[in-house]
Amino acid sequence: QPQLVDSGGGLVQPGGSLRLSCAVSGFNISNYLVRWYRQAPGKERDLVATITGTGGSTYYRDSVKGRFTISRDVPKNTVYLQMNSLKPEDTAVYYCNTLMYGRHFWGQGTQVTVSS
């Protein structure tokens, strides 16, 4: 059974940075893609970034391109989301995710609040 544990959220001022971590067990991240989603209050959960299993290719939603970087440490089986130049509109609960056996598996979420 895949398990994902999110961490690293917090309160940061506009223009600041945070690094989120997604510690994975139950599968090898070099074999399956991992995604970061976010959900702001009253809004739908949106895909933020993806890193593929084979090759580690990365994809981003337009609003975070150039500011966010998804990466992974295969020996640690951990995926990261480095977030720079944060804006108030980045405020949300962030979740890591994978799709396996036709099912979505989610982390518990970590709150990111960007406010002065």
MARVOPA-457601 format. One line per field, with one value per residue (C-alpha): residue number from 1; residue in one letter; x, y, z. Coordinates in Angstrom, 2 decimals, m for minus. Layout:
<nodes>
seq <- [NUM | ...]
type <- [a | ...]
px <- [X | ...]
py <- [Y | ...]
pz <- [Z | ...]
</nodes>
This chain:
<nodes>
seq <- [1 | 2 | 3 | 4 | 5 | 6 | 7 | 8 | 9 | 10 | 11 | 12 | 13 | 14 | 15 | 16 | 17 | 18 | 19 | 20 | 21 | 22 | 23 | 24 | 25 | 26 | 27 | 28 | 29 | 30 | 31 | 32 | 33 | 34 | 35 | 36 | 37 | 38 | 39 | 40 | 41 | 42 | 43 | 44 | 45 | 46 | 47 | 48 | 49 | 50 | 51 | 52 | 53 | 54 | 55 | 56 | 57 | 58 | 59 | 60 | 61 | 62 | 63 | 64 | 65 | 66 | 67 | 68 | 69 | 70 | 71 | 72 | 73 | 74 | 75 | 76 | 77 | 78 | 79 | 80 | 81 | 82 | 83 | 84 | 85 | 86 | 87 | 88 | 89 | 90 | 91 | 92 | 93 | 94 | 95 | 96 | 97 | 98 | 99 | 100 | 101 | 102 | 103 | 104 | 105 | 106 | 107 | 108 | 109 | 110 | 111 | 112 | 113 | 114 | 115 | 116]
type <- [q | p | q | l | v | d | s | g | g | g | l | v | q | p | g | g | s | l | r | l | s | c | a | v | s | g | f | n | i | s | n | y | l | v | r | w | y | r | q | a | p | g | k | e | r | d | l | v | a | t | i | t | g | t | g | g | s | t | y | y | r | d | s | v | k | g | r | f | t | i | s | r | d | v | p | k | n | t | v | y | l | q | m | n | s | l | k | p | e | d | t | a | v | y | y | c | n | t | l | m | y | g | r | h | f | w | g | q | g | t | q | v | t | v | s | s]
px <- [0.00 | 1.58 | 1.98 | 2.87 | 3.69 | 3.73 | 5.66 | 7.35 | 4.44 | 4.18 | 3.62 | 5.84 | 5.83 | 5.24 | 8.45 | 9.64 | 10.47 | 9.46 | 10.45 | 7.83 | 8.75 | 6.82 | 8.26 | 7.12 | 6.90 | 5.40 | 6.75 | 9.89 | 9.56 | 11.85 | 9.07 | 5.97 | 5.16 | 4.48 | 2.46 | 1.89 | m1.62 | m3.00 | m6.42 | m7.34 | m10.43 | m13.61 | m11.75 | m11.06 | m7.86 | m5.46 | m2.42 | 0.74 | 3.68 | 4.54 | 7.73 | 7.67 | 9.03 | 11.24 | 13.51 | 12.26 | 10.74 | 8.95 | 5.80 | 4.25 | 1.05 | 1.59 | 1.12 | 4.11 | 6.55 | 9.86 | 9.04 | 8.48 | 10.76 | 9.80 | 12.67 | 13.36 | 15.95 | 15.66 | 17.80 | 15.62 | 12.45 | 11.38 | 9.94 | 10.35 | 8.63 | 10.86 | 8.68 | 10.29 | 8.89 | 5.73 | 2.57 | m0.60 | m2.46 | m0.19 | m1.89 | m3.43 | m3.12 | m0.55 | m0.85 | 1.46 | m0.14 | 0.51 | m1.69 | m1.28 | m3.49 | m6.05 | m6.32 | m5.12 | m3.05 | m2.65 | m0.52 | m2.29 | m1.58 | 0.54 | m0.69 | 1.14 | 0.12 | 1.64 | 0.83 | 2.45]
py <- [0.00 | 3.30 | 5.92 | 9.57 | 11.98 | 15.71 | 18.23 | 21.62 | 24.04 | 27.19 | 30.91 | 33.00 | 36.60 | 37.46 | 36.96 | 34.28 | 30.63 | 27.24 | 23.68 | 20.97 | 17.31 | 14.18 | 11.08 | 7.98 | 4.35 | 1.32 | 2.07 | 3.36 | 6.92 | 6.10 | 3.85 | 6.04 | 9.67 | 11.90 | 15.11 | 18.10 | 19.50 | 22.41 | 23.40 | 26.87 | 27.45 | 27.18 | 26.13 | 22.91 | 20.93 | 21.97 | 20.23 | 22.24 | 20.11 | 16.61 | 14.57 | 11.39 | 8.06 | 7.04 | 9.93 | 12.39 | 14.83 | 17.77 | 19.73 | 22.82 | 24.80 | 28.15 | 30.25 | 28.66 | 28.27 | 29.92 | 30.07 | 26.43 | 23.46 | 19.82 | 17.41 | 14.06 | 12.17 | 8.56 | 6.99 | 8.81 | 8.03 | 11.62 | 14.25 | 17.97 | 21.15 | 24.21 | 27.31 | 30.71 | 34.21 | 33.15 | 35.17 | 35.43 | 33.52 | 30.51 | 30.10 | 26.63 | 23.15 | 21.28 | 17.53 | 15.06 | 12.35 | 9.29 | 7.16 | 3.42 | 0.42 | 2.89 | 4.65 | 7.96 | 7.95 | 11.22 | 12.68 | 14.25 | 17.77 | 20.62 | 24.20 | 27.00 | 30.54 | 33.54 | 36.73 | 39.85]
pz <- [0.00 | m1.06 | 1.66 | 1.19 | 4.03 | 3.28 | 5.33 | 5.16 | 5.03 | 7.12 | 7.18 | 4.92 | 3.74 | 0.08 | m1.87 | 0.54 | m0.01 | 1.33 | 0.50 | 0.79 | 1.18 | 0.27 | 1.93 | 0.07 | 1.12 | m0.56 | m4.01 | m5.70 | m7.00 | m9.92 | m11.25 | m10.75 | m11.25 | m8.27 | m8.37 | m6.11 | m5.93 | m3.95 | m2.70 | m1.55 | 0.63 | m1.42 | m4.55 | m6.40 | m5.96 | m8.75 | m10.16 | m9.48 | m10.66 | m11.85 | m11.92 | m13.96 | m12.79 | m15.67 | m16.59 | m14.00 | m16.48 | m14.88 | m15.70 | m14.08 | m14.16 | m15.84 | m12.71 | m10.94 | m13.84 | m13.04 | m9.31 | m8.26 | m8.82 | m8.32 | m7.71 | m6.13 | m4.12 | m5.25 | m2.46 | 0.11 | m1.88 | m1.34 | m3.69 | m3.04 | m4.13 | m3.84 | m3.87 | m4.40 | m4.87 | m3.09 | m3.59 | m1.47 | m4.18 | m3.51 | m0.13 | 0.00 | 1.43 | m0.66 | m1.25 | m2.90 | m4.97 | m7.05 | m9.28 | m8.98 | m9.74 | m11.09 | m7.71 | m6.39 | m3.22 | m1.28 | 1.41 | 4.38 | 3.16 | 4.45 | 4.85 | 3.08 | 4.01 | 2.24 | 4.11 | 5.45]
</nodes>
